Amino acid sequence: MAITVTHTGNSVFGNLRVRFIRVTATDGFGAFASGLNSIDSIALLPQSLTTGSIKLNMNVLSNGTASPGFVSVTGITSGDVFRLTVFGQ
């Protein structure tokens, strides 16, 4: 896997479940399960990005296959660190 994912917390916001996730990149792309059945939105909090070209795709794998609850990440380089707040069902 090209990324290391750490689930740092869970919460509820209105009628949505929320997951707090920390991602560390070891390559330029990757995908991971958010722990949700379906993702409605994602908030990105960069901590250390060497480029500004990060792209997040909700409910899809790295190869473009639809997969509810997964997050696909591209445009990252080794050593990039960022946090995600993922909202969904």
C-alpha positions as CSV (number, residue, x, y, z in Angstrom):
1,M,0.0,0.0,0.0
2,A,1.3,3.4,-0.9
3,I,-0.2,5.2,2.2
4,T,-0.4,4.6,5.9
5,V,-3.8,5.4,7.4
6,T,-4.6,5.9,11.1
7,H,-8.2,6.3,12.3
8,T,-7.9,8.9,15.1
9,G,-11.5,9.3,16.1
10,N,-15.2,8.9,15.5
11,S,-18.1,11.3,16.0
12,V,-21.6,12.3,14.8
13,F,-22.6,15.5,13.1
14,G,-26.4,15.9,12.7
15,N,-27.5,12.7,10.9
16,L,-24.0,11.9,9.5
17,R,-21.3,9.7,11.0
18,V,-17.8,11.3,11.0
19,R,-14.4,9.7,10.9
20,F,-11.1,11.5,11.6
21,I,-8.2,10.0,9.7
22,R,-4.5,10.8,9.5
23,V,-2.7,9.8,6.2
24,T,1.1,9.5,5.6
25,A,2.2,9.0,2.0
26,T,4.9,6.6,0.9
27,D,4.1,6.9,-2.8
28,G,2.1,9.0,-5.2
29,F,-1.3,7.3,-4.8
30,G,-3.4,4.9,-2.7
31,A,-6.9,4.0,-1.5
32,F,-8.2,3.1,1.9
33,A,-11.5,2.2,3.6
34,S,-13.0,5.1,5.6
35,G,-15.0,2.8,7.9
36,L,-18.2,4.3,6.5
37,N,-20.8,2.5,4.2
38,S,-20.9,5.6,1.9
39,I,-19.1,8.9,1.9
40,D,-21.0,12.2,1.5
41,S,-18.1,14.7,1.8
42,I,-14.5,15.1,2.9
43,A,-12.6,18.0,4.5
44,L,-8.8,18.1,3.9
45,L,-6.4,19.5,6.5
46,P,-2.8,19.5,5.1
47,Q,0.0,19.1,7.6
48,S,3.0,18.7,5.4
49,L,2.5,18.6,1.6
50,T,5.4,19.0,-0.8
51,T,3.0,19.7,-3.7
52,G,-0.4,21.3,-3.9
53,S,-1.7,18.7,-6.4
54,I,-3.5,16.3,-4.0
55,K,-6.7,14.9,-5.3
56,L,-9.3,13.0,-3.3
57,N,-12.0,10.8,-4.8
58,M,-14.9,9.5,-2.7
59,N,-16.4,6.1,-3.0
60,V,-13.9,4.9,-5.5
61,L,-10.7,2.8,-5.6
62,S,-7.3,3.9,-7.1
63,N,-8.2,2.1,-10.4
64,G,-11.4,4.0,-10.8
65,T,-13.7,1.1,-9.7
66,A,-16.7,2.3,-7.6
67,S,-16.4,1.1,-4.0
68,P,-18.6,2.8,-1.4
69,G,-16.8,3.9,1.7
70,F,-13.4,4.1,0.1
71,V,-11.2,7.1,-0.4
72,S,-8.7,7.3,-3.3
73,V,-5.8,9.7,-3.1
74,T,-3.5,10.8,-5.9
75,G,-1.0,13.6,-6.4
76,I,0.9,13.0,-3.2
77,T,4.6,12.3,-2.7
78,S,6.5,10.3,-0.1
79,G,6.5,12.0,3.3
80,D,3.3,14.0,2.7
81,V,1.1,14.0,5.8
82,F,-2.5,15.2,6.0
83,R,-5.7,14.7,8.0
84,L,-9.2,14.0,6.7
85,T,-12.6,14.5,8.2
86,V,-14.9,12.2,6.4
87,F,-18.7,12.6,6.6
88,G,-21.1,9.8,5.6
89,Q,-23.5,7.0,6.4
